[in-house]
Amino acid sequence: MHEEEYAAPRTFKDSLGPSVNVVLAEITQDFKRKTADAPEPRPELPGEATVGPATDGVCEKHARPLELFCSTDRVCVCARCAETDHGTHSTVPIEREWTLRCSQLKMEVLEVKQSILDRQRKVEEVKQRVELSRRDAEKELGEGLQVLAAVLRSVEKCQVELRGVIEGKQRTAEKRAEGLVGELEQEIGELKRRNAELKQLLRTQDRAHVLQSFPSQHTPLCSRHWPDVIVHTDLCVGTVRSVLSPLEEDFREKLRELTDAEFKKVQQYADDVTLDPITAHVNLTVSEDGKEVRYHKQKQNLPDNPERFDLAM
């Protein structure tokens, strides 16, 4: 009987062989390659919530990804559309246009936020100046009433007139201030709504929607230039003097005191100006340094000049 050769059965470990290591190595290399080729995630914008991957949509006509943005028609298109229907248009990658629009949106959010702060500060300024105006009016009214209380009953009419003029000016100032405050608060409300809408656009991941909506959102800010709006507080300068003028003989001394006080108040609005002798009225003579002027009853014989004033105050 021939002795038969016996081969021991191969175990599971032996059956795997070296090919397993080769396959694992290929899988590892493929994973590393895909990881390296994957685009880096876009940095999250301020106030933007992460709601999932960005979706630009698919072209309904060619069933291709919308990878480009047509600046001419302001729509997102695929590569085939860019070659056919939009072949003569200006197209850019969506990612580039998206980055640009996001930068513009962020800048506009900052501008709106700053505008809100500026208007809030203006509201406080208006309220403070109205309060100063009210105090000055009360002080002026008190001084005028004290003067009139010391005279005969014949000046009672002057008291009524004085009160009416000063309070009328204050009512006018307060009404104007209320209108300014109301307008400022309305603009603040509109700017806050605008800010919320812009932030909502920043949070969305639908880039096609943002790019198509952005032009309608990019509207000019409020038109009034608020830093130029001034609420004056010295509303009553000269009021008491004008009311007491008919009684000048009786109040000459007091009128001189009031005039001096008014002059000190007016001096805070003084400015350095230079007068032009070429445009001065023919009854006026301007000094060489242009800082002083003299009035003459007789008209001077001066060259004709179309820019010369024809009225001397």
Summary of the structure (lengths in Angstrom):
residues: 313
radius of gyration: 40.9
end to end distance: 149.5
largest distance: 162.6
contacts: 735
relative contact order: 0.09
helix: 57%
strand: 5%
